[in-house]
Amino acid sequence: MHDYQLIWTIAAGLTAALVGGSITHRLGLSPIVGYLLAGIVVGPYTPGFVADQHLAEQLAEIGVILLMFGVGLHFHLDELLGVKGIAIPGAIVQSLVATVLGIVVVMATGWSLSAGLVFGLSLSVASTVVLTRVLSDNNDLHTPIGRISIGWLVVEDLFTVLVLVLLPPLVSGKDIGALQVAATVGIAVLKIVLLAGFTFIAGERILPWMLEKAAATRSRELFTLTTLVIALGIAVAAAKLFDVSMALGAFLAGMVVGRSEFSLRAANEALPMRDAFAVLFFVSAGILLDPKVLLEAPVLTVATILIVVLGKPLAAFLIVALMRYPLKVALSVAVVLGQIGEFSFILAGLGRQLGVLSETGVNVIVAAAIVSITLNPLMYRLIDPAERWLTRRFPKLASLGKEAPQSGTPSETPDERAHHKAVVIGYGPVGQTVTRLLAENEVIPCVIEMNLETVRSLRNAGIRAVYGEASSRDTLIEAGVPHAETLILSAAGMATTPEIIRAARELNRRIKVIARTTYLRDNPSLQKAGADFVLSGEGEVGLAMTEVVLRDLGATPEQVDRERDRIRRELGVLSPYDIGRV
């Protein structure tokens, strides 16, 4: 009999997540809450279908890999170096604070120091999935807040790698000398350095070459497959060859690809599964929870939740504020780090395997993770009101940030993008004509194009060009749509044209959208999507033929003009007055 456990786990997990996410969304809560509740529903501690916990955890790990690869695509090395001054000390201090608080709480209940160490360390590591999802949902992922938080998270990840290496000898009960500890740490650091060196030195040449060969085939499937192989392959190699987390390996791979001209296309086309697998991560977290733990250890559970949602954020806030960053940055970084997730489960699982952490401890950590993951998006929404209240109550806080150090800069600032008054999508015959006329009239355009050779030629000619799918929000942002005056869709017959128009409208409500289509029947749908002007090939040809036929039949100029205006109205063709409005 065939074993369909994998299919059942995916189907049941996603179905329960869809139902739970839809319900919580209608209630005004984050869908993440629904995903966590879905995990409890399909878990072993509630009646009904029981999903395979081990399969769910592995599927969730794929989601973490793809998510970190996507984060790496947009996180440049100079940005990581730009926040090292706050990310390194901040992550270390906050991790120490959380660990010490965890040790104090569990030792007060009679646990051993080793158990307290594992427990405290598990509370010190924030969830990658939650952090990136919350920042992305609030459009803060690529701001100073996002760069500091991601840099902070990378340092925590490196710290976790060291902990995973050192934990077995530290809690084994055997006497180990300082020399042995130093040697273990040195080996772990060397492995991380070797991984980073291999990824950046060898990967700089190999990975873009692989993607260029895939792009040259003009096959979207092969390009998608190549990108997935890069993300998963380097993640697995990082774990197998260098003994570091797969998430860290995927993040480094994403940073290498992000420095190439394929970054946008890789993000837009090759990672459609990351959201689904990220959902399975939250479902797998819910599966781990045994609700009975809330009754067996209520005091410990409440104390642990308070450490995660209050103690960690307070430590982070003080660190960021003391370094003179703006109040909103301090609040945002503090709140988004006030949760725990996947690495906490890994550390807790290792503690259980080593016989140090009890099942109660593991369940308390899972319960704290679920509560903190649930509260985190809600708390993030309160940052603006909290900032206003704190500024009124403590006026001196308003001066924070005036002497703040630079926290890394994006590849192109909004001011630099603003001079691109027009964005042209497509560089076929029409796009070439439009771009040339704009440039000749001192309007510097930015061209979005899917042909790599065309993009390179445009850049060599001094015209800014973006290689990527125009229907992607990230591509439109990179091209400068949020600050442009006009968007010109020069290619006709694209199935994604309405989607592009809607995405552009969301980014810039004032932008003027001029779209081209082949058939008149497409005009209403494009106008409904938000196009200001739609130019139809059928309409222009019909108008031209009408004028030729009328003149050939001896019509007067007045008759030609009258019939031309009537045909324009009937076919929806732009008049000289409409063109003047453009």
C-alpha positions as CSV (number, residue, x, y, z in Angstrom):
1,M,0.0,0.0,0.0
2,H,1.4,3.4,-0.9
3,D,2.4,5.8,1.9
4,Y,0.8,9.2,1.3
5,Q,1.9,10.7,4.6
6,L,3.8,13.5,2.9
7,I,0.9,14.5,0.7
8,W,-1.6,14.2,3.6
9,T,0.7,16.4,5.8
10,I,1.0,19.1,3.1
11,A,-2.7,19.0,2.2
12,A,-4.0,19.0,5.8
13,G,-1.5,21.6,6.9
14,L,-2.2,24.0,4.1
15,T,-5.9,23.5,4.3
16,A,-6.1,24.1,8.0
17,A,-3.8,27.1,7.6
18,L,-6.1,28.5,4.9
19,V,-9.1,28.2,7.1
20,G,-7.4,29.5,10.2
21,G,-5.6,32.3,8.4
22,S,-8.8,33.5,6.8
23,I,-10.7,33.5,10.0
24,T,-8.0,35.4,11.9
25,H,-7.6,37.9,9.1
26,R,-11.4,38.6,9.2
27,L,-11.0,39.2,12.9
28,G,-8.4,41.8,12.3
29,L,-5.5,39.6,13.5
30,S,-2.4,38.5,11.7
31,P,-2.9,35.3,9.6
32,I,0.1,33.9,11.5
33,V,-2.2,33.4,14.4
34,G,-4.4,31.2,12.3
35,Y,-1.5,29.2,11.0
36,L,-0.3,28.4,14.5
37,L,-3.8,27.4,15.5
38,A,-4.0,25.2,12.4
39,G,-0.9,23.4,13.7
40,I,-2.6,22.7,17.0
41,V,-5.6,21.3,15.1
42,V,-3.6,18.9,13.0
43,G,-1.2,18.1,15.9
44,P,-1.1,14.9,18.0
45,Y,-2.7,16.6,21.1
46,T,-6.1,17.3,19.5
47,P,-8.6,14.8,18.1
48,G,-8.9,14.2,14.4
49,F,-6.2,14.0,11.7
50,V,-2.6,13.9,13.0
51,A,0.0,15.3,10.7
52,D,3.5,13.8,10.6
53,Q,5.5,16.0,12.9
54,H,8.9,15.1,11.4
55,L,7.8,15.7,7.9
56,A,6.2,19.0,8.9
57,E,9.5,20.1,10.5
58,Q,11.5,19.3,7.3
59,L,9.0,21.1,5.1
60,A,9.3,24.1,7.5
61,E,13.1,24.0,7.2
62,I,12.7,24.3,3.4
63,G,10.7,27.4,4.0
64,V,13.4,28.9,6.3
65,I,16.0,28.2,3.6
66,L,14.0,29.8,0.8
67,L,13.2,32.8,3.1
68,M,16.8,33.4,4.1
69,F,17.9,33.1,0.5
70,G,15.4,35.7,-0.5
71,V,16.5,38.0,2.4
72,G,20.1,37.5,1.2
73,L,19.2,38.6,-2.3
74,H,18.2,42.0,-1.0
75,F,20.8,42.3,1.8
76,H,24.1,43.7,0.4
77,L,27.4,43.2,2.1
78,D,28.0,46.9,2.6
79,E,24.6,47.0,4.4
80,L,25.7,44.2,6.7
81,L,29.0,45.9,7.4
82,G,27.1,49.2,7.9
83,V,25.2,47.9,10.9
84,K,28.0,45.9,12.5
85,G,28.5,48.6,15.1
86,I,25.0,48.0,16.5
87,A,24.2,44.5,15.4
88,I,27.2,42.8,17.0
89,P,27.1,44.3,20.5
90,G,23.3,44.4,20.4
91,A,22.9,40.7,19.6
92,I,25.5,39.7,22.1
93,V,24.1,41.8,25.0
94,Q,20.5,40.9,24.3
95,S,21.4,37.2,24.0
96,L,23.2,37.3,27.4
97,V,20.3,39.1,29.0
98,A,17.8,36.6,27.8
99,T,20.0,33.7,28.7
100,V,20.6,35.0,32.3
101,L,16.9,35.7,32.8
102,G,16.1,32.1,31.6
103,I,18.6,30.6,34.0
104,V,17.3,32.6,36.9
105,V,13.7,31.6,36.3
106,V,14.2,27.9,35.9
107,M,16.7,27.5,38.7
108,A,14.2,29.2,40.9
109,T,11.9,26.2,40.2
110,G,14.6,23.7,41.1
111,W,16.2,22.9,37.7
112,S,19.9,22.4,37.2
113,L,22.3,25.0,35.9
114,S,22.8,23.0,32.7
115,A,19.1,22.9,32.1
116,G,18.9,26.6,32.8
117,L,21.7,27.3,30.3
118,V,19.9,25.4,27.5
119,F,16.6,27.0,28.4
120,G,18.0,30.5,28.5
121,L,19.9,30.1,25.2
122,S,16.7,28.9,23.6
123,L,15.0,32.2,24.6
124,S,17.8,34.3,23.2
125,V,17.3,33.5,19.4
126,A,14.6,35.3,17.4
127,S,12.7,33.7,14.6
128,T,13.9,34.5,11.1
129,V,10.5,33.7,9.5
130,V,8.6,35.9,11.9
131,L,11.0,38.8,11.8
132,T,11.1,39.0,8.0
133,R,7.4,38.5,7.6
134,V,6.5,41.3,10.1
135,L,9.0,43.7,8.6
136,S,7.9,42.9,5.1
137,D,4.2,43.3,5.9
138,N,4.9,46.7,7.3
139,N,7.3,47.8,4.4
140,D,10.2,48.0,6.8
141,L,12.4,45.2,5.4
142,H,14.6,47.4,3.3
143,T,14.7,50.4,5.7
144,P,17.3,51.1,8.4
145,I,15.0,49.2,10.8
146,G,15.1,46.2,8.5
147,R,18.9,46.4,7.9
148,I,19.6,46.6,11.7
149,S,17.2,43.8,12.5
150,I,18.5,41.5,9.8
151,G,22.1,42.2,10.7
152,W,21.2,41.6,14.4
153,L,19.6,38.3,13.4
154,V,22.7,37.2,11.4
155,V,24.9,37.7,14.4
156,E,22.4,35.7,16.5
157,D,22.6,33.0,13.9
158,L,26.4,32.9,14.1
159,F,26.1,32.9,17.9
160,T,23.6,29.9,17.7
161,V,26.1,28.0,15.5
162,L,28.7,28.4,18.2
163,V,26.3,27.3,20.9
164,L,25.2,24.2,19.0
165,V,28.9,23.2,18.7
166,L,29.8,24.0,22.3
167,L,26.6,22.7,24.0
168,P,27.4,19.0,24.0
169,P,30.8,19.2,25.7
170,L,29.6,22.0,28.1
171,V,26.6,20.0,29.5
172,S,28.1,16.5,29.2
173,G,29.1,16.6,32.9
174,K,32.8,16.0,32.0
175,D,35.6,18.3,33.0
176,I,36.8,20.2,30.0
177,G,39.6,22.7,30.1
178,A,39.7,26.2,28.7
179,L,42.1,25.0,26.0
180,Q,39.5,22.5,24.7
181,V,36.8,25.1,24.8
182,A,39.0,27.5,22.9
183,A,39.8,24.9,20.3
184,T,36.2,24.0,19.8
185,V,35.3,27.7,19.3
186,G,38.2,28.2,17.0
187,I,37.2,25.3,14.8
188,A,33.6,26.5,14.6
189,V,34.7,30.0,13.7
190,L,37.1,28.6,11.1
191,K,34.3,26.6,9.5
192,I,32.1,29.7,9.3
193,V,34.9,31.8,7.7
194,L,35.6,28.9,5.2
195,L,31.9,28.8,4.3
196,A,31.7,32.6,3.8
197,G,35.0,32.6,1.8
198,F,34.0,29.7,-0.4
199,T,30.5,31.2,-1.0
200,F,31.8,34.7,-1.9
201,I,35.0,33.8,-3.7
202,A,34.0,30.7,-5.7
203,G,30.3,31.6,-5.8
204,E,31.0,35.1,-7.2
205,R,32.0,33.4,-10.5
206,I,30.1,30.1,-10.4
207,L,26.6,31.1,-9.3
208,P,26.1,34.1,-11.8
209,W,27.5,31.9,-14.6
210,M,25.0,29.2,-13.8
211,L,22.1,31.7,-13.8
212,E,23.3,33.3,-17.0
213,K,23.4,29.9,-18.7
214,A,19.8,29.2,-17.4
215,A,18.6,32.7,-18.5
216,A,20.1,32.1,-22.0
217,T,17.8,29.1,-22.5
218,R,14.8,31.5,-22.3
219,S,13.1,28.7,-20.2
220,R,11.5,30.0,-17.0
221,E,11.4,26.5,-15.6
222,L,15.2,26.0,-16.0
223,F,15.9,29.4,-14.4
224,T,13.6,28.6,-11.5
225,L,15.2,25.2,-11.1
226,T,18.7,26.6,-11.2
227,T,17.9,29.1,-8.5
228,L,16.3,26.5,-6.2
229,V,19.3,24.2,-6.7
230,I,21.6,27.1,-5.7
231,A,19.6,27.9,-2.6
232,L,19.0,24.4,-1.4
233,G,22.4,23.1,-2.5
234,I,24.5,25.7,-0.7
235,A,22.2,25.4,2.4
236,V,22.8,21.6,2.5
237,A,26.5,22.0,1.9
238,A,26.7,24.5,4.7
239,A,25.2,22.0,7.1
240,K,27.0,18.9,5.8
241,L,30.5,20.3,5.1
242,F,30.8,23.2,7.5
243,D,28.5,22.2,10.3
244,V,26.6,25.5,10.3
245,S,22.9,26.2,9.9
246,M,21.3,25.7,6.6
247,A,19.6,29.1,7.0
248,L,23.0,30.8,7.2
249,G,24.3,29.0,4.1
250,A,21.2,30.0,2.2
251,F,21.5,33.6,3.4
252,L,25.1,33.8,2.1
253,A,24.1,32.2,-1.2
254,G,21.4,34.9,-1.6
255,M,23.9,37.6,-0.9
256,V,26.2,36.4,-3.7
257,V,23.3,36.1,-6.2
258,G,22.0,39.5,-5.0
259,R,25.3,41.1,-6.1
260,S,24.7,39.9,-9.7
261,E,22.3,41.2,-12.3
262,F,19.9,38.2,-11.7
263,S,18.9,39.2,-8.2
264,L,15.4,40.6,-9.1
265,R,14.5,37.8,-11.4
266,A,15.7,35.2,-8.9
267,A,13.5,36.8,-6.2
268,N,10.5,37.2,-8.5
269,E,10.4,34.0,-10.4
270,A,12.3,31.4,-8.5
271,L,10.9,31.6,-5.0
272,P,7.1,31.2,-5.4
273,M,7.1,28.4,-3.0
274,R,8.7,30.2,-0.1
275,D,5.4,31.7,1.2
276,A,3.7,28.2,1.2
277,F,6.7,26.7,3.0
278,A,6.8,29.6,5.4
279,V,3.2,28.9,6.3
280,L,4.2,25.3,7.0
281,F,6.8,26.5,9.4
282,F,4.1,28.1,11.6
283,V,1.9,25.0,11.2
284,S,4.8,22.8,12.4
285,A,5.3,25.2,15.4
286,G,1.7,24.7,16.4
287,I,2.0,20.9,16.0
288,L,4.7,20.8,18.7
289,L,2.5,22.3,21.4
290,D,1.0,20.1,24.1
291,P,-1.8,22.3,25.7
292,K,-1.5,20.4,29.0
293,V,1.8,22.2,29.7
294,L,-0.2,25.4,30.4
295,L,-1.8,23.6,33.3
296,E,1.3,21.7,34.5
297,A,3.6,24.7,34.7
298,P,1.6,27.9,34.5
299,V,4.1,30.0,36.5
300,L,7.1,29.0,34.4
301,T,5.1,29.5,31.2
302,V,4.0,33.0,32.1
303,A,7.5,33.9,33.3
304,T,9.0,32.6,30.1
305,I,6.5,34.6,27.9
306,L,7.3,37.7,29.9
307,I,11.1,37.2,29.2
308,V,10.5,36.9,25.5
309,V,7.9,39.6,24.9
310,L,9.1,42.1,27.6
311,G,12.6,41.3,28.8
312,K,14.3,40.9,25.3
313,P,12.6,43.9,23.8
314,L,13.5,46.1,26.7
315,A,17.2,45.1,26.5
316,A,17.2,45.7,22.7
317,F,15.5,49.1,23.1
318,L,18.0,50.3,25.7
319,I,20.9,49.2,23.5
320,V,19.6,50.9,20.3
321,A,18.6,54.0,22.2
322,L,21.9,54.3,24.0
323,M,23.6,54.3,20.6
324,R,21.5,57.4,19.7
325,Y,19.3,55.9,17.0
326,P,15.8,57.5,16.5
327,L,13.1,56.5,18.9
328,K,11.1,54.7,16.2
329,V,14.1,52.7,15.1
330,A,14.7,51.7,18.7
331,L,11.1,50.7,19.3
332,S,10.8,48.8,16.0
333,V,14.0,46.8,16.4
334,A,13.1,46.0,20.0
335,V,9.6,44.8,19.2
336,V,10.4,42.8,16.1
337,L,13.1,40.8,18.1
338,G,10.6,40.1,20.9
339,Q,9.8,36.6,19.8
340,I,11.4,33.1,19.4
341,G,11.1,30.4,16.8
342,E,12.9,27.8,14.7
343,F,16.3,28.0,16.3
344,S,14.8,27.9,19.8
345,F,13.2,24.6,18.8
346,I,16.5,23.3,17.5
347,L,18.4,24.3,20.7
348,A,15.6,22.8,22.9
349,G,15.6,19.6,20.9
350,L,19.3,19.3,21.3
351,G,19.0,19.8,25.1
352,R,16.4,17.1,25.2
353,Q,18.6,14.7,23.2
354,L,21.5,15.4,25.6
355,G,19.2,14.6,28.6
356,V,19.4,18.1,30.0
357,L,16.1,19.6,29.2
358,S,12.8,17.9,30.2
359,E,9.7,17.6,28.0
360,T,8.1,20.3,30.2
361,G,10.9,22.6,29.3
362,V,10.6,21.9,25.6
363,N,6.8,22.5,25.8
364,V,7.2,25.7,27.7
365,I,9.5,27.0,25.0
366,V,7.1,26.0,22.3
367,A,4.2,27.7,24.2
368,A,6.3,30.9,24.6
369,A,7.1,30.8,20.9
370,I,3.5,30.5,19.8
371,V,2.4,33.3,22.1
372,S,5.2,35.6,21.1
373,I,4.7,34.8,17.4
374,T,1.0,35.6,17.8
375,L,1.6,38.9,19.7
376,N,4.6,40.2,17.6
377,P,2.6,41.5,14.6
378,L,0.0,43.0,16.9
379,M,2.7,44.7,19.0
380,Y,4.4,46.0,15.9
381,R,1.2,47.9,14.9
382,L,1.4,49.8,18.2
383,I,4.9,51.3,17.5
384,D,3.6,54.6,16.1
385,P,1.1,55.3,18.9
386,A,3.8,54.3,21.4
387,E,6.3,56.6,19.8
388,R,3.8,59.5,20.0
389,W,3.0,58.8,23.7
390,L,6.6,58.4,24.7
391,T,7.6,61.7,23.0
392,R,4.8,63.6,24.8
393,R,5.6,62.0,28.1
394,F,9.4,62.2,27.8
395,P,10.3,65.0,25.4
396,K,14.0,64.3,25.6
397,L,13.4,61.1,23.7
398,A,12.5,63.2,20.6
399,S,16.2,64.2,20.3
400,L,17.2,60.6,19.8
401,G,18.7,59.9,16.4
402,K,20.1,63.3,15.6
403,E,23.6,62.0,16.1
404,A,22.9,58.5,14.9
405,P,25.6,56.7,12.8
406,Q,24.8,55.6,9.3
407,S,23.2,52.2,9.2
408,G,23.9,51.3,5.6
409,T,22.4,52.7,2.5
410,P,20.3,51.1,-0.2
411,S,21.7,50.5,-3.6
412,E,19.8,53.6,-4.8
413,T,18.1,56.2,-2.6
414,P,14.7,57.7,-3.3
415,D,16.2,61.0,-4.3
416,E,18.4,59.3,-6.9
417,R,15.4,57.4,-8.2
418,A,13.3,60.5,-8.4
419,H,15.0,61.8,-11.5
420,H,13.6,58.9,-13.5
421,K,10.4,60.8,-14.5
422,A,9.4,57.9,-16.8
423,V,9.6,54.2,-16.5
424,V,9.3,52.2,-19.8
425,I,8.3,48.5,-19.6
426,G,9.6,46.6,-22.6
427,Y,12.2,47.5,-25.2
428,G,10.7,46.3,-28.5
429,P,10.3,48.6,-31.5
430,V,7.8,50.7,-29.6
431,G,9.8,50.8,-26.4
432,Q,12.9,51.8,-28.3
433,T,11.1,54.7,-30.0
434,V,9.6,55.9,-26.8
435,T,12.9,55.7,-24.9
436,R,14.8,57.5,-27.7
437,L,12.2,60.3,-27.8
438,L,12.2,60.7,-24.0
439,A,16.0,60.9,-23.9
440,E,16.2,63.4,-26.8
441,N,13.8,65.6,-24.8
442,E,15.9,65.4,-21.6
443,V,13.6,63.0,-19.9
444,I,15.8,60.3,-18.4
445,P,13.8,57.0,-18.6
446,C,14.4,53.7,-16.8
447,V,13.7,50.6,-18.8
448,I,12.4,47.3,-17.4
449,E,13.3,44.4,-19.7
450,M,13.5,40.6,-19.5
451,N,16.2,40.2,-22.2
452,L,19.6,40.2,-20.4
453,E,21.6,41.3,-23.5
454,T,19.3,44.2,-24.1
455,V,19.7,45.3,-20.5
456,R,23.4,45.2,-20.7
457,S,23.4,47.2,-24.0
458,L,21.2,49.8,-22.5
459,R,23.4,50.2,-19.4
460,N,26.5,50.4,-21.7
461,A,24.7,53.2,-23.6
462,G,24.1,55.1,-20.3
463,I,20.4,54.3,-20.0
464,R,19.3,52.8,-16.7
465,A,17.8,49.4,-17.1
466,V,16.4,46.8,-14.7
467,Y,16.4,43.1,-15.5
468,G,13.3,41.5,-14.0
469,E,9.7,40.7,-14.2
470,A,7.6,43.9,-14.4
471,S,4.7,42.4,-12.5
472,S,6.9,42.1,-9.4
473,R,6.6,44.8,-6.8
474,D,10.4,44.7,-6.1
475,T,11.2,45.2,-9.8
476,L,8.9,48.3,-10.0
477,I,10.5,49.7,-6.8
478,E,14.0,49.1,-8.2
479,A,13.0,50.9,-11.4
480,G,11.8,53.9,-9.4
481,V,8.0,53.7,-10.0
482,P,7.2,55.1,-6.5
483,H,8.8,58.4,-7.5
484,A,8.1,58.4,-11.3
485,E,5.6,60.6,-13.0
486,T,4.7,58.3,-15.9
487,L,4.7,54.5,-16.5
488,I,4.6,53.4,-20.1
489,L,3.8,49.8,-20.9
490,S,5.1,49.6,-24.5
491,A,4.6,45.9,-25.0
492,A,1.2,44.6,-26.1
493,G,-0.5,41.4,-25.3
494,M,1.2,40.8,-21.9
495,A,-1.1,38.7,-19.6
496,T,0.4,40.4,-16.6
497,T,-0.4,44.0,-17.7
498,P,-3.4,44.5,-15.4
499,E,-1.3,43.1,-12.5
500,I,1.5,45.5,-13.4
501,I,-0.8,48.5,-13.4
502,R,-2.4,47.6,-10.1
503,A,1.0,47.1,-8.5
504,A,2.2,50.5,-9.8
505,R,-0.9,52.2,-8.5
506,E,-0.3,50.7,-5.0
507,L,3.3,52.1,-5.1
508,N,2.4,55.5,-6.5
509,R,-1.2,56.7,-6.7
510,R,-0.2,59.9,-8.6
511,I,1.7,58.1,-11.4
512,K,0.2,58.4,-15.0
513,V,-0.1,55.0,-16.6
514,I,-0.1,54.7,-20.4
515,A,-0.7,51.1,-21.6
516,R,-0.6,49.5,-25.0
517,T,-2.8,46.7,-26.2
518,T,-3.4,44.9,-29.4
519,Y,-7.2,44.4,-29.2
520,L,-9.9,46.9,-28.4
521,R,-11.7,44.4,-26.2
522,D,-8.8,44.7,-23.6
523,N,-9.4,48.4,-23.1
524,P,-12.0,48.2,-20.3
525,S,-10.0,45.7,-18.2
526,L,-6.9,47.9,-18.4
527,Q,-8.8,51.0,-17.6
528,K,-10.4,49.2,-14.7
529,A,-7.0,48.1,-13.5
530,G,-6.0,51.8,-13.3
531,A,-4.6,52.8,-16.7
532,D,-5.1,56.5,-17.6
533,F,-4.7,56.0,-21.3
534,V,-4.9,52.8,-23.4
535,L,-3.6,52.7,-26.9
536,S,-5.1,50.0,-29.0
537,G,-3.5,48.6,-32.2
538,E,-6.9,47.7,-33.6
539,G,-8.2,51.2,-33.0
540,E,-5.2,53.0,-34.6
541,V,-5.3,50.7,-37.6
542,G,-9.1,51.1,-38.0
543,L,-8.8,54.9,-37.7
544,A,-6.0,55.1,-40.3
545,M,-7.9,52.8,-42.8
546,T,-11.0,55.0,-42.4
547,E,-9.1,58.1,-43.2
548,V,-7.4,56.5,-46.3
549,V,-10.7,55.1,-47.6
550,L,-12.6,58.4,-47.1
551,R,-9.9,60.4,-48.9
552,D,-9.8,57.9,-51.7
553,L,-13.5,58.3,-52.1
554,G,-13.2,62.0,-52.4
555,A,-14.4,63.1,-49.0
556,T,-13.8,66.8,-48.0
557,P,-11.3,67.6,-45.2
558,E,-14.3,68.6,-43.0
559,Q,-15.9,65.2,-43.6
560,V,-12.7,63.4,-42.9
561,D,-12.3,65.3,-39.6
562,R,-15.9,64.7,-38.6
563,E,-15.7,60.9,-39.3
564,R,-12.3,60.7,-37.6
565,D,-13.7,62.2,-34.4
566,R,-16.7,59.8,-34.5
567,I,-14.4,56.8,-35.1
568,R,-12.2,57.9,-32.2
569,R,-15.2,58.0,-29.9
570,E,-16.5,54.6,-31.0
571,L,-13.1,52.9,-30.9
572,G,-11.7,54.7,-27.8
573,V,-8.7,56.1,-29.8
574,L,-6.8,59.0,-28.3
575,S,-7.5,62.4,-29.8
576,P,-5.0,65.3,-30.1
577,Y,-6.6,66.8,-27.0
578,D,-6.1,63.5,-25.1
579,I,-2.5,63.4,-26.2
580,G,-2.0,66.9,-24.9
581,R,-3.3,65.8,-21.6
582,V,-0.7,63.1,-21.5
